[in-house]
Amino acid sequence: MKNLIFFIFILLLVWSCSTTQKTGTSDKNTSVQIDSTEYEITIIDTEFETWYLMNFTPSKDYSNEYYRSRNLIGVINWNDYYNRGKYHRLIENHIFYNSSVDYGIEVNRKLFWYFKFIEENYRIRLLK
């Protein structure tokens, strides 16, 4: 009996520690979060990763400074749309981007290409 209770306890412990993964393709959430302590960017958009892999090539790569300057423009426009409530179905949160912090080329590159993705797929001007 003790072994059975111990087994059930271990099974529940493993089940509660496992990660859950949401499946489905109908989620069109386009949230962007930048974690400034770890310098990671989280883009929650089911279509972006595929688009990014199909459109980004090393021949289209730019310097980190180029990405930083363009991202500053994109973030200002994004936050302006958010504050005005424009495109509220797409732009659901504020982006906290500090231009004096170097987030690294990976974060800056991904954010820049996400802005390009939004411009191309939803016709929202962010980088201009």
DSSP file (Angstrom, degrees, kcal/mol; ACC not computed):
  #  RESIDUE AA STRUCTURE BP1 BP2  ACC     N-H-->O    O-->H-N    N-H-->O    O-->H-N    TCO  KAPPA ALPHA  PHI   PSI    X-CA   Y-CA   Z-CA
    1    1 A M     >        0   0    0      0, 0.0     4,-2.2     0, 0.0     5,-0.2   0.000 360.0 360.0 360.0 -40.8    0.0    0.0    0.0
    2    2 A K  H  >  +     0   0    0      1,-0.2     4,-2.6     2,-0.2     5,-0.2   0.890 360.0  52.3 -63.0 -38.1    2.9    2.4    0.8
    3    3 A N  H  > S+     0   0    0      2,-0.2     4,-2.5     1,-0.2    -1,-0.2   0.892 108.5  50.4 -65.1 -39.1    4.4    1.6   -2.5
    4    4 A L  H  > S+     0   0    0      2,-0.2     4,-2.3     1,-0.2    -2,-0.2   0.920 112.3  45.9 -65.3 -44.2    1.2    2.5   -4.3
    5    5 A I  H  X S+     0   0    0     -4,-2.2     4,-2.5     2,-0.2    -2,-0.2   0.910 113.5  50.3 -64.8 -42.2    0.8    5.8   -2.5
    6    6 A F  H  X S+     0   0    0     -4,-2.6     4,-2.4     2,-0.2    -2,-0.2   0.910 110.8  49.4 -61.9 -42.5    4.5    6.6   -3.1
    7    7 A F  H  X S+     0   0    0     -4,-2.5     4,-2.5     2,-0.2    -2,-0.2   0.903 111.8  47.8 -63.8 -42.8    4.1    5.8   -6.9
    8    8 A I  H  X S+     0   0    0     -4,-2.3     4,-2.6     2,-0.2     5,-0.2   0.898 111.0  51.9 -65.3 -40.6    0.9    8.0   -7.1
    9    9 A F  H  X S+     0   0    0     -4,-2.5     4,-2.2     2,-0.2    -2,-0.2   0.925 111.8  45.7 -61.8 -45.1    2.7   10.8   -5.3
   10   10 A I  H  X S+     0   0    0     -4,-2.4     4,-2.6     2,-0.2     5,-0.2   0.906 112.3  51.9 -64.1 -42.3    5.7   10.6   -7.7
   11   11 A L  H  X S+     0   0    0     -4,-2.5     4,-2.3     1,-0.2    -2,-0.2   0.914 111.6  45.9 -61.6 -44.1    3.4   10.4  -10.7
   12   12 A L  H  X S+     0   0    0     -4,-2.6     4,-2.4     2,-0.2    -1,-0.2   0.871 111.7  52.7 -66.1 -37.6    1.5   13.5   -9.6
   13   13 A L  H  X S+     0   0    0     -4,-2.2     4,-1.3    -5,-0.2    -2,-0.2   0.926 111.7  44.8 -64.2 -45.1    4.8   15.3   -8.9
   14   14 A V  H  X S+     0   0    0     -4,-2.6     4,-1.0     1,-0.2    -2,-0.2   0.910 113.9  50.4 -65.1 -42.6    6.1   14.6  -12.4
   15   15 A W  H  < S+     0   0    0     -4,-2.3     3,-0.4     1,-0.2    -2,-0.2   0.891 110.5  48.8 -63.7 -40.0    2.7   15.6  -13.9
   16   16 A S  H  < S+     0   0    0     -4,-2.4    -1,-0.2     1,-0.2    -2,-0.2   0.759 112.1  49.3 -73.8 -23.1    2.6   18.9  -12.1
   17   17 A C  H  < S+     0   0    0     -4,-1.3    -1,-0.2    -3,-0.2    -2,-0.2   0.597  88.6 102.1 -90.0 -12.1    6.2   19.8  -13.0
   18   18 A S  S  < S-     0   0    0     -4,-1.0     2,-0.2    -3,-0.4    -3,-0.0  -0.389  76.8-113.1 -72.7 151.6    5.7   19.1  -16.7
   19   19 A T        -     0   0    0     -2,-0.1     2,-0.4     1,-0.0    -1,-0.1  -0.568  22.6-136.8 -84.3 147.1    5.3   22.0  -19.1
   20   20 A T        -     0   0    0     -2,-0.2     2,-0.5     2,-0.0    -1,-0.0  -0.823  13.9-158.2-102.4 145.4    2.1   22.5  -20.9
   21   21 A Q        -     0   0    0     -2,-0.4     2,-0.4     2,-0.0    -2,-0.0  -0.987  11.7-137.1-127.8 125.9    2.0   23.5  -24.5
   22   22 A K        -     0   0    0     -2,-0.5     2,-0.3     2,-0.0    -2,-0.0  -0.667  24.0-163.6 -82.1 129.8   -0.9   25.2  -26.2
   23   23 A T        +     0   0    0     -2,-0.4     2,-0.1     2,-0.0    -1,-0.0  -0.762  36.1  84.2-111.6 160.7   -1.6   23.8  -29.6
   24   24 A G        -     0   0    0     -2,-0.3     3,-0.2     1,-0.1    -2,-0.0  -0.319  58.9-127.0 125.7 150.9   -3.7   25.2  -32.4
   25   25 A T  S    S+     0   0    0     -2,-0.1    -1,-0.1     1,-0.1    21,-0.1   0.356  89.3  84.6-110.4   4.5   -3.2   27.6  -35.2
   26   26 A S        +     0   0    0      2,-0.0     2,-0.6    20,-0.0    -1,-0.1   0.564  62.1 104.9 -85.4  -5.9   -6.0   30.0  -34.6
   27   27 A D        +     0   0    0     -3,-0.2    19,-0.7     1,-0.1    -3,-0.0  -0.651  39.4 172.7 -78.2 115.6   -4.0   32.1  -32.1
   28   28 A K        +     0   0    0     -2,-0.6     2,-0.2    17,-0.1    -1,-0.1  -0.038  20.2 149.2-112.0  28.9   -3.0   35.3  -33.7
   29   29 A N        -     0   0    0      1,-0.1    17,-0.2    62,-0.0    61,-0.1  -0.453  27.7-168.3 -65.6 131.2   -1.6   37.0  -30.7
   30   30 A T        +     0   0    0     60,-0.3    62,-0.2    59,-0.2    63,-0.2  -0.321  25.3 154.3-118.9  49.5    1.2   39.4  -31.7
   31   31 A S  E     -A   44   0A   0     13,-0.8    13,-2.2    60,-0.1     2,-0.4  -0.502  24.7-162.8 -79.5 146.8    2.8   40.2  -28.4
   32   32 A V  E     +A   43   0A   0     11,-0.2     2,-0.4    -2,-0.2    11,-0.2  -0.999   9.7 177.7-128.5 129.9    6.4   41.2  -28.1
   33   33 A Q  E     -A   42   0A   0      9,-1.9     9,-2.8    -2,-0.4     2,-0.5  -0.999  12.5-162.8-133.0 136.1    8.3   41.2  -24.8
   34   34 A I  E     -A   41   0A   0     -2,-0.4     2,-0.9     7,-0.2     7,-0.2  -0.979  11.2-150.5-117.3 121.0   11.9   42.1  -24.2
   35   35 A D  E  >> -A   40   0A   0      5,-2.3     4,-2.4    -2,-0.5     5,-1.0  -0.806   9.0-165.3 -90.3 106.1   13.4   40.8  -21.0
   36   36 A S  T  45S+     0   0    0     -2,-0.9    -1,-0.2     1,-0.2     5,-0.0   0.620  82.4  55.1 -74.9 -12.0   16.0   43.5  -20.2
   37   37 A T  T  45S+     0   0    0      1,-0.1    -1,-0.2     3,-0.1    -2,-0.0   0.823 123.9  23.3 -86.6 -31.9   17.8   41.4  -17.6
   38   38 A E  T  45S-     0   0    0     -3,-0.4    -2,-0.2     2,-0.1    -1,-0.1   0.567  99.8-130.3-105.1 -14.6   18.4   38.4  -19.8
   39   39 A Y  T  <5 +     0   0    0     -4,-2.4     2,-0.3     1,-0.2    -3,-0.2   0.962  55.9 141.8  57.6  57.0   18.2   40.1  -23.2
   40   40 A E  E   < -A   35   0A   0     -5,-1.0    -5,-2.3    67,-0.1     2,-0.5  -0.915  41.5-145.3-120.2 151.0   15.8   37.8  -24.7
   41   41 A I  E     -A   34   0A   0     -2,-0.3     2,-0.6    -7,-0.2    -7,-0.2  -0.972   8.0-161.8-118.2 133.9   12.9   38.6  -27.0
   42   42 A T  E     -A   33   0A   0     -9,-2.8    -9,-1.9    -2,-0.5     2,-0.6  -0.958   7.0-175.8-117.0 115.8    9.7   36.7  -26.9
   43   43 A I  E     -A   32   0A   0     -2,-0.6     2,-1.1   -11,-0.2   -11,-0.2  -0.951   9.2-162.0-113.5 118.5    7.4   37.0  -30.0
   44   44 A I  E     +A   31   0A   0    -13,-2.2   -13,-0.8    -2,-0.6     2,-0.3  -0.762  44.9 119.3-103.2  88.2    4.1   35.2  -29.6
   45   45 A D    >>  -     0   0    0     -2,-1.1     4,-0.7   -15,-0.2     3,-0.6  -0.920  54.2-147.3-151.4 121.6    2.9   34.9  -33.2
   46   46 A T  T 34 S+     0   0    0    -19,-0.7     4,-0.3    -2,-0.3   -18,-0.1   0.714  98.1  42.6 -66.7 -20.7    2.3   31.5  -34.8
   47   47 A E  T 3> S+     0   0    0      2,-0.1     4,-2.1     1,-0.1    -1,-0.2   0.625  93.6  79.7-100.7 -15.2    3.3   32.7  -38.3
   48   48 A F  H <> S+     0   0    0     -3,-0.6     4,-3.3     1,-0.2     5,-0.2   0.923  88.1  52.9 -65.4 -46.9    6.4   34.8  -37.5
   49   49 A E  H  X S+     0   0    0     -4,-0.7     4,-2.4     1,-0.2    -1,-0.2   0.902 112.1  46.0 -58.1 -42.9    9.0   32.0  -37.1
   50   50 A T  H  > S+     0   0    0     -4,-0.3     4,-1.7     2,-0.2    -1,-0.2   0.933 114.8  47.5 -64.6 -45.6    8.1   30.5  -40.5
   51   51 A W  H  X S+     0   0    0     -4,-2.1     4,-1.8     1,-0.2     5,-0.2   0.913 111.6  51.3 -60.7 -43.2    8.1   33.9  -42.2
   52   52 A Y  H  X S+     0   0    0     -4,-3.3     4,-2.7     1,-0.2    -2,-0.2   0.919 109.3  49.2 -61.6 -46.0   11.5   34.8  -40.5
   53   53 A L  H  < S+     0   0    0     -4,-2.4    -1,-0.2    -5,-0.2    -2,-0.2   0.826 114.8  45.8 -64.7 -30.7   13.1   31.6  -41.7
   54   54 A M  H  < S+     0   0    0     -4,-1.7    -1,-0.2    -5,-0.2    -2,-0.2   0.758 122.4  33.5 -82.5 -25.3   11.9   32.1  -45.2
   55   55 A N  H  < S+     0   0    0     -4,-1.8     2,-0.4    -3,-0.2    -2,-0.2   0.749  97.9  81.6-106.2 -28.0   12.8   35.8  -45.5
   56   56 A F     <  +     0   0    0     -4,-2.7     5,-0.0    -5,-0.2     3,-0.0  -0.674  48.6 162.4 -86.3 131.6   16.0   36.3  -43.5
   57   57 A T    >   -     0   0    0     -2,-0.4     3,-2.0     1,-0.0     4,-0.2  -0.962  50.9-111.3-136.3 155.6   19.3   35.4  -45.1
   58   58 A P  G >  S+     0   0    0      0, 0.0     3,-1.3     0, 0.0    -1,-0.0   0.779 116.8  64.9 -58.2 -25.2   22.8   36.5  -44.0
   59   59 A S  G 3  S+     0   0    0      1,-0.3    -3,-0.0    -3,-0.0     0, 0.0   0.736 102.6  48.5 -69.4 -20.2   23.0   38.6  -47.2
   60   60 A K  G <  S+     0   0    0     -3,-2.0    -1,-0.3     2,-0.0     2,-0.1   0.284  88.2 119.5 -98.2   8.7   20.2   40.7  -45.7
   61   61 A D    <   -     0   0    0     -3,-1.3     2,-0.2    -4,-0.2    48,-0.0  -0.461  42.8-168.1 -79.1 147.5   21.9   41.1  -42.4
   62   62 A Y        -     0   0    0     -2,-0.1     2,-0.1     1,-0.1    -2,-0.0  -0.661  29.7 -80.0-123.4 178.6   22.9   44.5  -41.0
   63   63 A S     >  -     0   0    0     -2,-0.2     4,-2.1     1,-0.1     5,-0.2  -0.364  39.5-111.8 -78.3 162.7   25.0   45.8  -38.2
   64   64 A N  H  > S+     0   0    0      1,-0.2     4,-2.6     2,-0.2     5,-0.2   0.872 118.5  54.9 -62.2 -38.3   23.8   46.0  -34.6
   65   65 A E  H  > S+     0   0    0      2,-0.2     4,-2.4     1,-0.2    -1,-0.2   0.889 106.3  51.3 -64.2 -39.2   23.8   49.8  -34.8
   66   66 A Y  H  > S+     0   0    0      2,-0.2     4,-2.3     1,-0.2     5,-0.2   0.943 111.7  46.9 -61.4 -47.5   21.6   49.8  -37.8
   67   67 A Y  H  X S+     0   0    0     -4,-2.1     4,-2.8     1,-0.2     5,-0.2   0.911 111.5  51.9 -61.1 -42.5   19.1   47.4  -36.1
   68   68 A R  H  X S+     0   0    0     -4,-2.6     4,-1.9     1,-0.2    -1,-0.2   0.926 111.5  45.4 -61.8 -45.2   19.2   49.6  -32.9
   69   69 A S  H  X S+     0   0    0     -4,-2.4     4,-1.3     1,-0.2    -1,-0.2   0.902 116.5  44.9 -67.8 -39.7   18.4   52.8  -34.8
   70   70 A R  H  X S+     0   0    0     -4,-2.3     4,-2.4    -5,-0.2    -2,-0.2   0.879 111.2  53.8 -70.3 -37.8   15.6   51.2  -36.9
   71   71 A N  H  X S+     0   0    0     -4,-2.8     4,-3.3    -5,-0.2     5,-0.3   0.859 102.4  58.2 -65.7 -34.3   14.1   49.5  -33.8
   72   72 A L  H  X S+     0   0    0     -4,-1.9     4,-2.1    -5,-0.2    -1,-0.2   0.922 109.0  44.9 -60.8 -42.7   13.9   52.8  -32.0
   73   73 A I  H  X S+     0   0    0     -4,-1.3     4,-2.3     2,-0.2    -2,-0.2   0.925 114.7  49.0 -64.0 -45.2   11.7   54.1  -34.8
   74   74 A G  H  X S+     0   0    0     -4,-2.4     4,-2.8     1,-0.2    -2,-0.2   0.897 111.6  48.3 -62.6 -41.8    9.7   50.9  -34.8
   75   75 A V  H  X S+     0   0    0     -4,-3.3     4,-3.0     2,-0.2     5,-0.3   0.903 110.2  51.9 -67.3 -40.8    9.2   50.9  -31.0
   76   76 A I  H  X S+     0   0    0     -4,-2.1     4,-1.9    -5,-0.3    -2,-0.2   0.938 114.5  42.8 -60.6 -46.2    8.1   54.6  -31.0
   77   77 A N  H  X S+     0   0    0     -4,-2.3     4,-2.5    49,-0.3    -2,-0.2   0.917 114.4  50.8 -66.1 -42.8    5.5   53.9  -33.7
   78   78 A W  H  X S+     0   0    0     -4,-2.8     4,-2.4     1,-0.2    -2,-0.2   0.948 112.9  45.2 -58.1 -50.9    4.4   50.6  -32.1
   79   79 A N  H  X S+     0   0    0     -4,-3.0     4,-2.8     1,-0.2    -1,-0.2   0.836 110.9  54.4 -66.3 -32.5    3.9   52.3  -28.7
   80   80 A D  H  X S+     0   0    0     -4,-1.9     4,-2.1    -5,-0.3     6,-0.3   0.934 109.9  46.3 -64.4 -45.9    2.2   55.3  -30.3
   81   81 A Y  H  X>S+     0   0    0     -4,-2.5     5,-1.7     2,-0.2     4,-0.9   0.906 113.7  50.0 -61.2 -40.9   -0.3   52.9  -32.0
   82   82 A Y  H ><5S+     0   0    0     -4,-2.4     3,-0.7     1,-0.2    -2,-0.2   0.941 111.1  47.6 -63.1 -47.6   -0.8   51.1  -28.6
   83   83 A N  H 3<5S+     0   0    0     -4,-2.8    -1,-0.2     1,-0.2    -2,-0.2   0.843 115.0  45.8 -64.7 -34.0   -1.4   54.3  -26.7
   84   84 A R  H 3<5S-     0   0    0     -4,-2.1    -1,-0.2    -5,-0.2    -2,-0.2   0.595 110.2-121.9 -83.7 -11.4   -3.9   55.6  -29.3
   85   85 A G  T X<5 +     0   0    0     -4,-0.9     3,-0.9    -3,-0.7     2,-0.3   0.621  59.5 151.0  79.8  12.3   -5.7   52.2  -29.4
   86   86 A K  T 3 < +     0   0    0     -5,-1.7    -1,-0.3    -6,-0.3     5,-0.2  -0.586  69.2   7.7 -79.9 140.8   -5.0   51.9  -33.2
   87   87 A Y  T >> S+     0   0    0     -2,-0.3     4,-3.2     1,-0.1     3,-1.8   0.876  80.2 167.4  56.7  40.9   -4.7   48.4  -34.5
   88   88 A H  T <4  +     0   0    0     -3,-0.9    -2,-0.1     1,-0.3    -1,-0.1   0.689  67.4  60.6 -63.1 -18.9   -5.8   47.1  -31.1
   89   89 A R  T 34 S+     0   0    0      1,-0.1    -1,-0.3   -60,-0.0   -59,-0.2   0.738 119.1  27.5 -78.3 -21.2   -6.4   43.6  -32.3
   90   90 A L  T <4 S+     0   0    0     -3,-1.8     2,-1.1     1,-0.2   -60,-0.3   0.803 117.9  54.5-104.2 -45.1   -2.7   43.3  -33.4
   91   91 A I     <  +     0   0    0     -4,-3.2    -1,-0.2    -5,-0.2   -60,-0.1  -0.782  60.7 155.8 -99.0  96.2   -0.9   45.7  -31.0
   92   92 A E        +     0   0    0     -2,-1.1     2,-0.3   -62,-0.2    -1,-0.2   0.456  55.4  31.6-104.2  -3.7   -1.9   44.4  -27.6
   93   93 A N  S    S-     0   0    0    -63,-0.2     2,-0.3   -60,-0.0   -11,-0.1  -0.972  76.5-103.4-151.7 165.4    1.0   45.6  -25.4
   94   94 A H        -     0   0    0     -2,-0.3     2,-0.6   -12,-0.1   -62,-0.1  -0.661  31.5-133.7 -87.8 142.0    3.6   48.3  -24.9
   95   95 A I        -     0   0    0     -2,-0.3     2,-1.0   -20,-0.2   -16,-0.1  -0.887   8.7-151.6-100.5 124.2    7.2   47.5  -25.8
   96   96 A F        +     0   0    0     -2,-0.6     2,-0.5   -62,-0.1   -62,-0.1  -0.820  30.2 161.2 -94.6  99.6    9.8   48.5  -23.2
   97   97 A Y        -     0   0    0     -2,-1.0     2,-0.7   -25,-0.1    -2,-0.1  -0.970  25.6-158.1-126.4 114.3   12.9   49.2  -25.3
   98   98 A N    >   -     0   0    0     -2,-0.5     3,-1.5     1,-0.1     5,-0.1  -0.836   4.6-157.4 -95.2 115.7   15.7   51.3  -23.8
   99   99 A S  T 3  S+     0   0    0     -2,-0.7    -1,-0.1     1,-0.3   -27,-0.1   0.691  90.6  60.0 -69.0 -17.6   17.8   52.8  -26.6
  100  100 A S  T 3  S+     0   0    0      2,-0.1     2,-0.4    -3,-0.0    -1,-0.3   0.584  91.8  82.0 -85.3  -8.8   20.8   53.2  -24.2
  101  101 A V  S <  S-     0   0    0     -3,-1.5     2,-0.9     3,-0.0     3,-0.1  -0.810  75.6-138.9 -97.7 134.1   20.9   49.5  -23.5
  102  102 A D        -     0   0    0     -2,-0.4     3,-0.1     1,-0.2    -3,-0.1  -0.816  20.0-178.2 -91.6 105.4   22.7   47.2  -26.0
  103  103 A Y        -     0   0    0     -2,-0.9     4,-0.4     1,-0.2    -1,-0.2   0.570  47.2-105.1 -79.7  -9.3   20.4   44.1  -26.1
  104  104 A G     >  -     0   0    0      1,-0.1     4,-2.3     2,-0.1     5,-0.2  -0.059  30.7 -82.1  97.5 157.1   22.7   42.3  -28.5
  105  105 A I  H  > S+     0   0    0      1,-0.2     4,-2.8     2,-0.2     5,-0.2   0.831 123.2  58.0 -67.8 -32.3   22.5   41.7  -32.2
  106  106 A E  H  > S+     0   0    0      2,-0.2     4,-2.2     1,-0.2    -1,-0.2   0.937 111.4  40.9 -64.7 -45.3   20.2   38.6  -31.9
  107  107 A V  H  > S+     0   0    0     -4,-0.4     4,-2.5     2,-0.2     5,-0.2   0.940 118.4  46.5 -66.7 -47.3   17.5   40.5  -30.0
  108  108 A N  H  X S+     0   0    0     -4,-2.3     4,-2.3     1,-0.2    -2,-0.2   0.896 113.2  49.7 -63.4 -39.8   17.8   43.6  -32.2
  109  109 A R  H  X S+     0   0    0     -4,-2.8     4,-2.6    -5,-0.2     5,-0.2   0.941 112.3  46.7 -63.5 -47.3   17.8   41.5  -35.4
  110  110 A K  H  X S+     0   0    0     -4,-2.2     4,-1.9    -5,-0.2    -2,-0.2   0.896 112.9  49.0 -65.6 -39.6   14.7   39.6  -34.4
  111  111 A L  H  X S+     0   0    0     -4,-2.5     4,-2.2     2,-0.2    -1,-0.2   0.921 111.6  50.0 -65.2 -42.9   12.8   42.7  -33.3
  112  112 A F  H  X S+     0   0    0     -4,-2.3     4,-2.1     1,-0.2    -2,-0.2   0.936 112.3  46.5 -59.3 -47.7   13.7   44.4  -36.6
  113  113 A W  H  X S+     0   0    0     -4,-2.6     4,-2.1     1,-0.2    -1,-0.2   0.799 108.5  56.3 -69.7 -27.0   12.5   41.5  -38.6
  114  114 A Y  H  X S+     0   0    0     -4,-1.9     4,-2.4     2,-0.2    -1,-0.2   0.913 106.8  49.7 -67.1 -41.4    9.3   41.2  -36.6
  115  115 A F  H  X S+     0   0    0     -4,-2.2     4,-2.4     1,-0.2    -2,-0.2   0.905 110.5  50.3 -61.5 -40.1    8.6   44.8  -37.4
  116  116 A K  H  X S+     0   0    0     -4,-2.1     4,-2.7     2,-0.2    -1,-0.2   0.898 108.8  52.9 -62.5 -40.4    9.2   44.0  -41.1
  117  117 A F  H  X S+     0   0    0     -4,-2.1     4,-2.7     2,-0.2     5,-0.4   0.918 110.0  47.3 -59.7 -46.3    6.8   41.0  -40.7
  118  118 A I  H  X S+     0   0    0     -4,-2.4     4,-2.3     1,-0.2     6,-0.8   0.912 113.1  49.3 -63.4 -43.0    4.1   43.3  -39.3
  119  119 A E  H  X S+     0   0    0     -4,-2.4     4,-1.0     4,-0.2    -2,-0.2   0.923 116.5  41.3 -63.0 -43.8    4.6   45.8  -42.1
  120  120 A E  H  < S+     0   0    0     -4,-2.7    -2,-0.2    -5,-0.2    -1,-0.2   0.907 123.9  34.2 -72.9 -42.1    4.5   43.2  -44.9
  121  121 A N  H  < S+     0   0    0     -4,-2.7    -3,-0.2    -5,-0.2    -2,-0.2   0.794 132.3  25.3 -87.4 -29.1    1.6   41.0  -43.6
  122  122 A Y  H  < S-     0   0    0     -4,-2.3    -3,-0.2    -5,-0.4    -2,-0.2   0.403  94.6-126.3-118.1   0.6   -0.6   43.6  -42.0
  123  123 A R     <  +     0   0    0     -4,-1.0     2,-0.5    -5,-0.4    -4,-0.2   0.861  57.1 147.3  56.5  40.2    0.3   46.8  -43.9
  124  124 A I        -     0   0    0     -6,-0.8     2,-0.6   -37,-0.0    -1,-0.2  -0.935  47.8-130.6-106.8 123.2    1.1   48.7  -40.7
  125  125 A R        +     0   0    0     -2,-0.5   -10,-0.0     1,-0.2    -5,-0.0  -0.626  48.6 142.2 -78.0 118.2    3.9   51.3  -41.0
  126  126 A L        +     0   0    0     -2,-0.6   -49,-0.3   -11,-0.1    -1,-0.2   0.672  66.7  43.6-121.4 -38.8    6.4   50.9  -38.2
  127  127 A L              0   0    0      1,-0.2   -53,-0.1   -12,-0.2   -54,-0.1   0.377 360.0 360.0 -97.0   4.2    9.9   51.5  -39.5
  128  128 A K              0   0    0    -55,-0.1    -1,-0.2   -54,-0.1    -3,-0.1   0.406 360.0 360.0-114.1 360.0    9.2   54.5  -41.7
